[in-house]
């Protein structure tokens, strides 16, 4: 393994994260950590290819399915 990938957080995502409960933030943190560690190999159900170089990180929070494009 080459090491962890850096994850940049856009302002609108930062605002969304600030509004999450500790439990939901923990879920997001877990999935982002998977992406940072296994970015090149992480596939479904955690990520999905959208076309070209665009992918999305996919996970569930209690009230919603969540997609974060990267």
MODELLER restraints for C-alpha pairs under 7 A, 6 or more apart:
rsr = mdl.restraints
at = mdl.atoms
rsr.add(forms.Gaussian(group=physical.xy_distance, feature=features.Distance(at['CA:3:A'], at['CA:37:A']), mean=6.96, stdev=0.5))
rsr.add(forms.Gaussian(group=physical.xy_distance, feature=features.Distance(at['CA:4:A'], at['CA:36:A']), mean=5.26, stdev=0.5))
rsr.add(forms.Gaussian(group=physical.xy_distance, feature=features.Distance(at['CA:4:A'], at['CA:37:A']), mean=4.92, stdev=0.5))
rsr.add(forms.Gaussian(group=physical.xy_distance, feature=features.Distance(at['CA:5:A'], at['CA:36:A']), mean=4.66, stdev=0.5))
rsr.add(forms.Gaussian(group=physical.xy_distance, feature=features.Distance(at['CA:5:A'], at['CA:37:A']), mean=6.46, stdev=0.5))
rsr.add(forms.Gaussian(group=physical.xy_distance, feature=features.Distance(at['CA:6:A'], at['CA:36:A']), mean=6.50, stdev=0.5))
rsr.add(forms.Gaussian(group=physical.xy_distance, feature=features.Distance(at['CA:7:A'], at['CA:36:A']), mean=6.78, stdev=0.5))
rsr.add(forms.Gaussian(group=physical.xy_distance, feature=features.Distance(at['CA:17:A'], at['CA:25:A']), mean=6.59, stdev=0.5))
rsr.add(forms.Gaussian(group=physical.xy_distance, feature=features.Distance(at['CA:24:A'], at['CA:61:A']), mean=6.29, stdev=0.5))
rsr.add(forms.Gaussian(group=physical.xy_distance, feature=features.Distance(at['CA:35:A'], at['CA:42:A']), mean=6.74, stdev=0.5))
rsr.add(forms.Gaussian(group=physical.xy_distance, feature=features.Distance(at['CA:46:A'], at['CA:57:A']), mean=5.93, stdev=0.5))
rsr.add(forms.Gaussian(group=physical.xy_distance, feature=features.Distance(at['CA:46:A'], at['CA:58:A']), mean=5.18, stdev=0.5))
rsr.add(forms.Gaussian(group=physical.xy_distance, feature=features.Distance(at['CA:46:A'], at['CA:59:A']), mean=6.57, stdev=0.5))
rsr.add(forms.Gaussian(group=physical.xy_distance, feature=features.Distance(at['CA:47:A'], at['CA:55:A']), mean=6.75, stdev=0.5))
rsr.add(forms.Gaussian(group=physical.xy_distance, feature=features.Distance(at['CA:47:A'], at['CA:56:A']), mean=5.42, stdev=0.5))
rsr.add(forms.Gaussian(group=physical.xy_distance, feature=features.Distance(at['CA:47:A'], at['CA:57:A']), mean=4.51, stdev=0.5))
rsr.add(forms.Gaussian(group=physical.xy_distance, feature=features.Distance(at['CA:47:A'], at['CA:58:A']), mean=5.46, stdev=0.5))
rsr.add(forms.Gaussian(group=physical.xy_distance, feature=features.Distance(at['CA:48:A'], at['CA:55:A']), mean=5.54, stdev=0.5))
rsr.add(forms.Gaussian(group=physical.xy_distance, feature=features.Distance(at['CA:48:A'], at['CA:56:A']), mean=5.40, stdev=0.5))
rsr.add(forms.Gaussian(group=physical.xy_distance, feature=features.Distance(at['CA:48:A'], at['CA:57:A']), mean=6.81, stdev=0.5))
rsr.add(forms.Gaussian(group=physical.xy_distance, feature=features.Distance(at['CA:49:A'], at['CA:55:A']), mean=4.41, stdev=0.5))
rsr.add(forms.Gaussian(group=physical.xy_distance, feature=features.Distance(at['CA:49:A'], at['CA:56:A']), mean=6.63, stdev=0.5))
rsr.add(forms.Gaussian(group=physical.xy_distance, feature=features.Distance(at['CA:54:A'], at['CA:70:A']), mean=5.94, stdev=0.5))
rsr.add(forms.Gaussian(group=physical.xy_distance, feature=features.Distance(at['CA:55:A'], at['CA:69:A']), mean=5.82, stdev=0.5))
rsr.add(forms.Gaussian(group=physical.xy_distance, feature=features.Distance(at['CA:55:A'], at['CA:70:A']), mean=5.42, stdev=0.5))
rsr.add(forms.Gaussian(group=physical.xy_distance, feature=features.Distance(at['CA:56:A'], at['CA:67:A']), mean=5.99, stdev=0.5))
rsr.add(forms.Gaussian(group=physical.xy_distance, feature=features.Distance(at['CA:56:A'], at['CA:68:A']), mean=5.25, stdev=0.5))
rsr.add(forms.Gaussian(group=physical.xy_distance, feature=features.Distance(at['CA:56:A'], at['CA:69:A']), mean=4.15, stdev=0.5))
rsr.add(forms.Gaussian(group=physical.xy_distance, feature=features.Distance(at['CA:56:A'], at['CA:70:A']), mean=5.67, stdev=0.5))
rsr.add(forms.Gaussian(group=physical.xy_distance, feature=features.Distance(at['CA:57:A'], at['CA:67:A']), mean=5.59, stdev=0.5))
rsr.add(forms.Gaussian(group=physical.xy_distance, feature=features.Distance(at['CA:57:A'], at['CA:68:A']), mean=5.06, stdev=0.5))
rsr.add(forms.Gaussian(group=physical.xy_distance, feature=features.Distance(at['CA:57:A'], at['CA:69:A']), mean=6.31, stdev=0.5))
rsr.add(forms.Gaussian(group=physical.xy_distance, feature=features.Distance(at['CA:58:A'], at['CA:66:A']), mean=5.82, stdev=0.5))
rsr.add(forms.Gaussian(group=physical.xy_distance, feature=features.Distance(at['CA:58:A'], at['CA:67:A']), mean=4.78, stdev=0.5))
rsr.add(forms.Gaussian(group=physical.xy_distance, feature=features.Distance(at['CA:58:A'], at['CA:68:A']), mean=6.70, stdev=0.5))
rsr.add(forms.Gaussian(group=physical.xy_distance, feature=features.Distance(at['CA:59:A'], at['CA:65:A']), mean=6.14, stdev=0.5))
rsr.add(forms.Gaussian(group=physical.xy_distance, feature=features.Distance(at['CA:59:A'], at['CA:66:A']), mean=5.37, stdev=0.5))
rsr.add(forms.Gaussian(group=physical.xy_distance, feature=features.Distance(at['CA:59:A'], at['CA:67:A']), mean=6.76, stdev=0.5))
rsr.add(forms.Gaussian(group=physical.xy_distance, feature=features.Distance(at['CA:60:A'], at['CA:66:A']), mean=5.66, stdev=0.5))
